[in-house]
Amino acid sequence: MTNEQYQEAIEWLFVQMPNYQIDGQQAYKPGLDNITKLCNYFGNPQEKIQCIHIGGTNGKGSSSNMLASILQEAGYKVGLYNSPHLIDFTERIKVNGKNCNKEFVFNFIQKLKNIPEDIRPSFFEFTTIMAFEYFYQQQVDFAIIEVGLGGRLDSTNIINPLVSAITNVQLDHQNILGDTIEEIASEKAGIIKKNTPIISGDENETVKTIIREKATKENAPFIDATLLHTDLSSDLKGNYQRKNIRVVLALVEELRKLEVRITSQDIENGLLNVHQNTGFIGRWFEFSKDPLTICDTGHNQAGLEYVFSQLNSIDRHKHVILGFVNDKKIDEVMNLLPENSEFYFAKPSINRGRHPKDYENLLLEAKIFYKIFNSVQEAYLSAKERCTNEEMIFIGGSNFVVGDFLEKNLECKE
């Protein structure tokens, strides 16, 4: 297989498969019928691996990578399934921090082309079965599976995990999951399985009640991670990581109850070496020091509140590069923008990317200093030219903005 053949296969995958990441709601195919058929066709690899299921609005990527790092420090072989990817498709499926083998991806796509016609998988359903099969072939000790969207109807919900977690519940994807916190919490609580411990990381009493009631119904032990106190820290920066660490510690404790050997040193080292162990980037990621350049993939109202609050705590003039997708409620973001900043708005390079001219009326109403660009890279180069070493650059608003930036600049940095 040549690199050109691999790229052609990936391009076929993105073009042929309904893809929520690119096409939005029209590609969302809720329900487990399709993934059930797909898993049956491939021999149900998800039943042959030990899984840990992590859902939530924000923090599930960070939490799953922290847990993977801890388990790796404890000597286990760990599969990790996250989405979306920032640069390369293989980032979605990792074993001990190494991206999925491209030859495996290429060969699996060839198999996909021959599946029965009555199975019409979405892009995410396809990547989910690919992850299950890869983890099975790699004979991982544990597979950490991140929920794609929601929970109850998400294709990852076909697994029967050792333990599950819901990091938090916030307003996001309302056009699919519901308009209220209560509706979204119910969807996310759909990952709770009979007799399977569920960790809750949300401080909202309404959310806790919904998760606890579903846990009681399923006879699933309910663990409130917000009651934990710890001084442990992580190399994943961002003030919001403190809450994720509590969820991870609760997950570790449940695994220990299942006689999974994890020492206190494994926990400490795992939390401090997430980048090194898993290759995880994008959450308050320091791209450079001169000038200070930070990326963060926070993209919904709650995530951006955390991120912009932390930006406000930094006493520097800021050059803020932002971009959004079509289903984002941009008027809510305008009320959160960090202070002491000038703004560079750009269109993410995907079909769902929204051009800033479409929402320029909101920028004018916000009475901010801004410029509009056709691409994230154009915005970054402009910000870099204007930014002094006493100031800083921030890139965010969407996974795809950060992905565009890193794809263009990470290799140059290395």
C-alpha positions as CSV (number, residue, x, y, z in Angstrom):
1,M,0.0,0.0,0.0
2,T,1.4,3.4,-1.0
3,N,0.6,6.6,0.8
4,E,-1.3,7.7,-2.3
5,Q,-3.5,4.6,-2.1
6,Y,-4.1,5.3,1.6
7,Q,-5.1,8.8,0.9
8,E,-7.5,7.7,-1.8
9,A,-9.1,5.2,0.5
10,I,-9.6,7.9,3.2
11,E,-11.0,10.3,0.6
12,W,-13.5,7.6,-0.5
13,L,-14.5,7.0,3.1
14,F,-15.2,10.7,3.7
15,V,-17.1,11.1,0.4
16,Q,-19.1,7.9,0.5
17,M,-20.1,7.8,4.1
18,P,-22.6,10.1,5.8
19,N,-20.3,12.1,8.1
20,Y,-21.6,14.2,11.0
21,Q,-18.2,15.9,11.4
22,I,-18.5,17.2,7.8
23,D,-22.2,17.3,6.9
24,G,-23.9,17.9,10.3
25,Q,-27.3,16.8,11.3
26,Q,-28.3,15.2,8.0
27,A,-25.6,12.6,8.5
28,Y,-26.6,11.8,12.1
29,K,-28.1,8.3,12.2
30,P,-29.4,7.5,15.7
31,G,-30.1,4.0,16.9
32,L,-28.2,0.8,17.4
33,D,-29.7,-1.3,14.5
34,N,-27.1,-0.4,12.0
35,I,-24.1,-0.8,14.3
36,T,-25.5,-4.1,15.6
37,K,-25.6,-5.5,12.0
38,L,-22.2,-4.2,11.4
39,C,-20.7,-5.7,14.5
40,N,-22.4,-9.0,13.7
41,Y,-21.0,-9.0,10.2
42,F,-17.4,-8.6,11.7
43,G,-17.9,-11.2,14.4
44,N,-18.7,-8.9,17.3
45,P,-15.2,-7.9,18.2
46,Q,-16.6,-5.5,20.9
47,E,-17.6,-8.5,23.0
48,K,-14.0,-9.8,23.0
49,I,-12.4,-6.8,24.6
50,Q,-12.7,-5.2,28.0
51,C,-14.2,-1.7,27.6
52,I,-14.5,1.5,29.6
53,H,-17.2,3.9,28.3
54,I,-16.9,7.7,28.8
55,G,-19.5,10.2,27.8
56,G,-20.4,13.8,28.6
57,T,-20.6,17.2,26.9
58,N,-17.1,18.4,27.7
59,G,-14.1,16.7,29.2
60,K,-14.6,13.2,27.8
61,G,-11.6,13.4,25.5
62,S,-9.3,14.7,28.3
63,S,-10.7,12.1,30.8
64,S,-10.3,9.2,28.5
65,N,-6.7,10.2,27.7
66,M,-5.8,10.7,31.3
67,L,-7.2,7.2,32.2
68,A,-5.3,5.7,29.2
69,S,-2.1,7.2,30.4
70,I,-2.6,5.9,33.9
71,L,-3.3,2.4,32.7
72,Q,-0.3,2.5,30.4
73,E,1.9,3.5,33.4
74,A,0.5,0.5,35.2
75,G,1.8,-1.7,32.4
76,Y,-1.4,-2.4,30.5
77,K,-1.9,-2.4,26.7
78,V,-4.6,0.3,26.2
79,G,-6.8,1.0,23.2
80,L,-8.3,4.5,23.0
81,Y,-11.1,5.6,20.7
82,N,-11.6,9.4,20.5
83,S,-13.3,11.7,18.0
84,P,-13.0,13.9,16.0
85,H,-9.4,13.8,14.8
86,L,-7.4,17.0,14.4
87,I,-5.0,16.2,11.6
88,D,-5.0,12.5,10.5
89,F,-7.9,10.0,10.6
90,T,-5.7,7.5,12.5
91,E,-5.7,9.7,15.6
92,R,-9.1,8.4,16.4
93,I,-7.9,4.9,17.1
94,K,-4.8,4.4,19.2
95,V,-3.0,1.7,21.1
96,N,-0.6,2.9,23.8
97,G,-0.4,6.3,22.2
98,K,0.4,5.1,18.7
99,N,-2.1,5.9,15.9
100,C,-3.9,3.1,14.2
101,N,-1.8,1.3,11.5
102,K,-2.6,2.9,8.1
103,E,-2.4,-0.4,6.4
104,F,-5.0,-1.8,8.7
105,V,-7.2,1.2,7.9
106,F,-6.7,0.8,4.1
107,N,-7.5,-3.0,4.3
108,F,-10.6,-2.4,6.4
109,I,-11.9,0.1,4.0
110,Q,-11.6,-2.5,1.3
111,K,-13.7,-4.9,3.4
112,L,-16.3,-2.1,4.0
113,K,-16.8,-1.9,0.2
114,N,-18.1,-5.5,0.3
115,I,-20.5,-5.4,3.2
116,P,-24.1,-6.5,2.5
117,E,-26.3,-3.8,0.9
118,D,-28.8,-3.8,3.8
119,I,-26.1,-2.3,6.1
120,R,-25.6,1.3,5.3
121,P,-23.3,2.6,8.0
122,S,-22.6,6.2,8.8
123,F,-19.0,7.5,8.9
124,F,-19.0,7.2,12.7
125,E,-20.5,3.7,12.7
126,F,-17.8,2.6,10.4
127,T,-15.0,4.1,12.5
128,T,-16.5,2.5,15.6
129,I,-16.5,-1.0,14.2
130,M,-13.0,-0.3,12.9
131,A,-11.8,0.6,16.4
132,F,-13.4,-2.5,17.9
133,E,-11.7,-4.7,15.4
134,Y,-8.4,-3.1,15.7
135,F,-8.4,-3.3,19.5
136,Y,-9.4,-7.0,19.2
137,Q,-6.6,-7.7,16.7
138,Q,-4.1,-5.8,18.9
139,Q,-5.3,-7.8,22.0
140,V,-5.5,-4.8,24.2
141,D,-6.0,-5.3,27.9
142,F,-8.5,-2.4,28.0
143,A,-10.3,-0.3,25.4
144,I,-11.4,3.2,26.4
145,I,-14.3,4.2,24.3
146,E,-15.4,7.8,24.0
147,V,-19.1,8.4,23.2
148,G,-19.4,10.2,19.8
149,L,-22.6,12.2,20.3
150,G,-25.2,11.9,23.1
151,G,-25.2,8.4,24.5
152,R,-28.4,6.4,24.4
153,L,-28.5,6.2,20.6
154,D,-24.7,6.6,20.0
155,S,-23.2,3.6,18.1
156,T,-20.6,3.1,20.9
157,N,-23.5,2.2,23.2
158,I,-23.4,-1.3,21.8
159,I,-20.6,-2.2,24.3
160,N,-21.0,-3.7,27.8
161,P,-18.3,-1.9,29.7
162,L,-16.6,-2.6,33.0
163,V,-17.4,0.9,34.2
164,S,-18.9,4.0,32.6
165,A,-18.6,7.8,33.3
166,I,-20.5,10.9,32.4
167,T,-18.1,13.9,32.8
168,N,-20.8,16.6,32.7
169,V,-23.9,17.7,30.9
170,Q,-24.2,21.1,29.2
171,L,-26.2,22.6,26.3
172,D,-24.7,21.3,23.0
173,H,-26.1,19.7,19.9
174,Q,-29.6,20.8,21.0
175,N,-30.9,20.2,17.4
176,I,-30.3,16.5,18.0
177,L,-30.2,15.9,21.8
178,G,-32.9,18.2,23.1
179,D,-33.3,21.9,24.1
180,T,-32.9,21.5,27.9
181,I,-30.3,20.2,30.3
182,E,-32.8,17.6,31.5
183,E,-33.4,16.2,28.0
184,I,-29.7,16.1,27.2
185,A,-28.9,14.5,30.6
186,S,-31.4,11.8,29.9
187,E,-29.8,11.1,26.5
188,K,-26.3,10.9,28.1
189,A,-27.6,8.7,30.9
190,G,-28.6,6.2,28.2
191,I,-25.1,4.7,28.4
192,I,-25.8,3.4,31.9
193,K,-25.9,-0.4,31.9
194,K,-27.4,-3.0,34.3
195,N,-25.1,-3.6,37.3
196,T,-22.3,-1.5,35.8
197,P,-20.9,1.3,37.9
198,I,-21.5,4.8,36.6
199,I,-19.3,7.8,37.5
200,S,-21.0,11.2,37.5
201,G,-18.8,14.3,37.3
202,D,-21.5,17.0,37.1
203,E,-22.1,19.4,40.0
204,N,-25.6,20.3,38.8
205,E,-28.1,18.7,41.2
206,T,-30.7,18.2,38.5
207,V,-28.2,16.4,36.3
208,K,-27.1,14.2,39.3
209,T,-30.7,13.3,40.0
210,I,-31.4,12.2,36.4
211,I,-28.2,10.1,36.3
212,R,-28.8,8.6,39.8
213,E,-32.4,7.7,39.0
214,K,-31.3,5.9,35.8
215,A,-28.6,4.1,37.8
216,T,-31.1,3.0,40.4
217,K,-33.4,1.7,37.6
218,E,-30.5,-0.4,36.2
219,N,-29.2,-1.5,39.6
220,A,-25.9,0.3,38.7
221,P,-23.7,1.6,41.5
222,F,-23.7,5.5,41.3
223,I,-20.5,7.3,42.2
224,D,-20.5,11.0,42.6
225,A,-17.0,12.2,41.6
226,T,-17.7,15.7,42.7
227,L,-17.3,14.5,46.3
228,L,-13.7,13.6,45.7
229,H,-10.9,15.9,46.9
230,T,-7.4,15.7,45.4
231,D,-4.2,17.8,44.9
232,L,-3.1,15.8,41.9
233,S,-2.4,17.7,38.7
234,S,-1.9,16.8,35.1
235,D,0.2,18.0,32.2
236,L,-3.1,18.7,30.4
237,K,-3.4,22.4,31.3
238,G,-6.6,24.3,31.7
239,N,-8.4,25.0,35.0
240,Y,-11.3,22.8,33.9
241,Q,-9.0,19.7,34.1
242,R,-9.4,19.6,37.9
243,K,-12.9,18.4,37.4
244,N,-11.9,15.8,34.9
245,I,-9.2,14.5,37.2
246,R,-11.9,13.7,39.8
247,V,-13.8,11.6,37.3
248,V,-10.6,9.8,36.3
249,L,-9.8,9.0,39.9
250,A,-13.3,7.6,40.5
251,L,-12.9,5.4,37.4
252,V,-9.5,4.2,38.7
253,E,-11.1,3.3,42.0
254,E,-13.8,1.3,40.4
255,L,-11.2,-0.6,38.3
256,R,-9.3,-1.3,41.4
257,K,-12.4,-2.9,42.9
258,L,-12.3,-5.2,39.9
259,E,-8.7,-6.2,40.9
260,V,-7.1,-4.1,38.2
261,R,-3.6,-3.4,39.6
262,I,-3.0,0.4,39.6
263,T,-0.6,2.0,42.1
264,S,-0.7,5.5,43.5
265,Q,2.5,6.2,41.5
266,D,0.9,5.0,38.3
267,I,-1.9,7.5,38.9
268,E,0.5,10.4,39.6
269,N,2.8,9.5,36.7
270,G,-0.1,8.9,34.3
271,L,-1.7,12.3,35.0
272,L,1.6,14.1,34.5
273,N,2.6,12.3,31.3
274,V,-0.6,12.3,29.2
275,H,0.9,14.1,26.2
276,Q,3.9,11.7,26.1
277,N,1.9,8.5,26.7
278,T,-1.1,9.2,24.5
279,G,-0.1,11.9,22.1
280,F,-3.2,13.9,23.1
281,I,-3.2,17.6,22.1
282,G,-5.7,20.3,21.6
283,R,-6.8,21.1,25.2
284,W,-5.1,24.3,26.4
285,F,-2.2,23.2,24.3
286,E,0.8,25.5,24.4
287,F,2.1,25.6,20.9
288,S,4.8,28.2,21.6
289,K,6.2,30.4,24.3
290,D,7.5,33.3,22.1
291,P,4.9,34.6,21.6
292,L,2.8,32.6,23.9
293,T,0.4,30.7,21.6
294,I,-2.4,28.5,23.1
295,C,-4.9,26.2,21.3
296,D,-8.1,24.8,22.8
297,T,-10.8,22.8,21.2
298,G,-13.6,24.0,23.6
299,H,-16.5,24.8,21.3
300,N,-19.8,24.9,23.1
301,Q,-21.0,27.6,25.5
302,A,-19.9,25.8,28.7
303,G,-16.5,24.9,27.2
304,L,-15.9,28.4,25.9
305,E,-16.9,29.9,29.3
306,Y,-14.1,27.9,31.0
307,V,-11.5,28.8,28.3
308,F,-12.3,32.5,28.0
309,S,-12.3,32.8,31.8
310,Q,-8.8,31.4,31.9
311,L,-7.8,33.7,29.1
312,N,-9.1,36.7,31.1
313,S,-6.9,35.6,34.0
314,I,-3.8,36.1,31.8
315,D,-2.6,39.7,32.0
316,R,-1.5,40.1,28.4
317,H,-3.0,41.7,25.3
318,K,-4.5,38.9,23.2
319,H,-4.9,38.1,19.6
320,V,-7.8,35.7,19.4
321,I,-8.4,33.5,16.4
322,L,-11.9,32.0,16.3
323,G,-14.0,30.0,13.8
324,F,-17.3,28.1,14.0
325,V,-19.5,25.6,12.3
326,N,-23.0,26.1,10.9
327,D,-25.0,24.8,13.9
328,K,-23.2,26.9,16.5
329,K,-25.2,29.6,18.3
330,I,-22.7,32.4,17.7
331,D,-24.7,35.1,19.5
332,E,-24.1,33.2,22.8
333,V,-20.4,33.2,22.1
334,M,-20.3,36.9,21.5
335,N,-21.4,37.5,25.1
336,L,-18.4,35.4,26.4
337,L,-15.5,36.9,24.4
338,P,-12.3,37.6,26.4
339,E,-11.3,41.1,27.4
340,N,-8.2,43.0,26.3
341,S,-8.3,41.3,22.9
342,E,-8.4,41.8,19.2
343,F,-10.2,39.2,17.1
344,Y,-9.5,37.3,13.9
345,F,-12.5,35.3,12.6
346,A,-11.9,32.6,10.0
347,K,-13.9,29.9,8.2
348,P,-12.9,26.3,9.2
349,S,-12.0,24.2,6.1
350,I,-14.9,21.8,6.2
351,N,-18.4,21.8,4.6
352,R,-20.0,22.8,7.9
353,G,-17.5,25.7,8.4
354,R,-19.3,29.0,8.6
355,H,-17.8,32.0,6.9
356,P,-17.6,35.0,9.3
357,K,-19.3,37.3,6.8
358,D,-22.5,35.2,7.6
359,Y,-22.4,36.5,11.2
360,E,-20.7,39.8,10.8
361,N,-23.8,41.6,12.0
362,L,-23.1,40.0,15.4
363,L,-19.5,41.1,15.3
364,L,-20.6,44.7,14.7
365,E,-23.1,44.6,17.5
366,A,-20.4,43.3,19.9
367,K,-18.4,46.4,19.2
368,I,-15.0,44.6,19.1
369,F,-11.9,45.1,17.0
370,Y,-11.9,42.3,14.5
371,K,-10.8,41.2,11.0
372,I,-12.2,38.5,8.8
373,F,-10.2,35.8,7.0
374,N,-11.0,33.0,4.5
375,S,-8.8,30.5,6.3
376,V,-7.4,29.8,9.8
377,Q,-3.9,30.0,8.5
378,E,-4.4,33.5,7.0
379,A,-5.8,34.6,10.3
380,Y,-2.8,33.1,12.2
381,L,-0.2,34.6,10.0
382,S,-1.8,38.0,10.4
383,A,-2.0,37.6,14.2
384,K,1.6,36.4,14.4
385,E,2.7,39.5,12.4
386,R,1.0,41.8,14.8
387,C,1.7,40.0,18.1
388,T,4.7,41.0,20.2
389,N,6.4,38.6,22.7
390,E,4.7,40.4,25.5
391,E,1.3,39.6,24.0
392,M,-0.3,36.2,23.2
393,I,-2.2,34.3,20.5
394,F,-5.2,32.0,21.1
395,I,-6.7,29.7,18.5
396,G,-10.1,28.0,19.1
397,G,-13.9,28.0,18.8
398,S,-14.0,24.6,17.1
399,N,-12.1,21.3,16.8
400,F,-11.7,22.1,13.1
401,V,-10.1,25.5,13.7
402,V,-7.5,23.9,15.9
403,G,-7.1,21.1,13.5
404,D,-6.6,23.5,10.6
405,F,-4.0,25.4,12.6
406,L,-2.0,22.3,13.8
407,E,-2.1,20.7,10.3
408,K,-0.4,23.7,8.8
409,N,2.0,24.5,11.7
410,L,2.8,21.5,13.8
411,E,5.2,19.9,11.4
412,C,7.0,23.2,10.8
413,K,7.5,23.6,14.6
414,E,8.9,20.0,14.8
